[in-house]
């Protein structure tokens, strides 16, 4: 069982966890100079600039897209590995945050009518989730 992907089930679909070791990316497309969306991928997936990737909505898996990646930036960084903390200084963290804010469309910060920012998952992660759910095969008795 060690190293195999696990999933937590719930009657509420929004509480079902995504299985496997994952990493998060920020993705840009040709349609805008701003970040287009964030993407959750399995850690072993190789995602690169100039490639096309299949993605699905993290909320409604029926919504599927193929996206041409202009730029991709890994967001997930290990900061603790049991013995040494690599958290940067406060000033570095503040500078990093300010740089990240600049990557977004300013309309996201409109307090009256903010623009929606999507988080997607890769098709491979979606398929793994579906496979594990089917393996669990949660059947209920109809009253």
Residue, then its C-alpha position, 0 to 999 in steps of 0.5 A: x500500500x506504501x506509495x499508492x494513491x489514496x482518495x477520501x470519499x464523501x457524499x459531498x463531491x466538493x469534499x472528495x480529495x484529489x489523489x497522489x502527489x501533486x504540484x501546482x502551476x500558474x499558466x499563461x496562454x497567448x490570449x492574455x499577458x496575465x496569468x490565465x489559471x492555476x493548474x493542479x497536476x500529478x507530480x510526475x507529469x511533465x508540463x512545459x512551455x509551448x506544449x498543449x495540455x488537456x485540462x478539466x475544471x476542478x469543480x465540474x469535470x465535464x468541462x474539458x479543454x485543450x490549452x496551448x501553454x505560453x508560459x508555466x510557473x511551478x508554484x508548489x515549493x517544499x519548505x520543510x523536510x523534517x530538519x531544515x526550514x527554508x522559509x525565506x525572510x519576510x522581505x523576500x516573501x513580501x517581494x515574492x507576493x507583490x510579484x505574484x500579484x502583478x501576474x494577475x489581471x487587475x480585474x480580479x481585484x475589482x471589489x464591486x465585480x471581481x473577475x473569476x479566476x479558475x483552478x483546473x486539474x490535468x486530465x491525467x489527475x482527473x482520470x486517476x480520481x475517476x479510476x480510484x472512485x470506480x475501484x472503491x465502487x461505493x454502492x448504496x441501497x435505494x430505500 
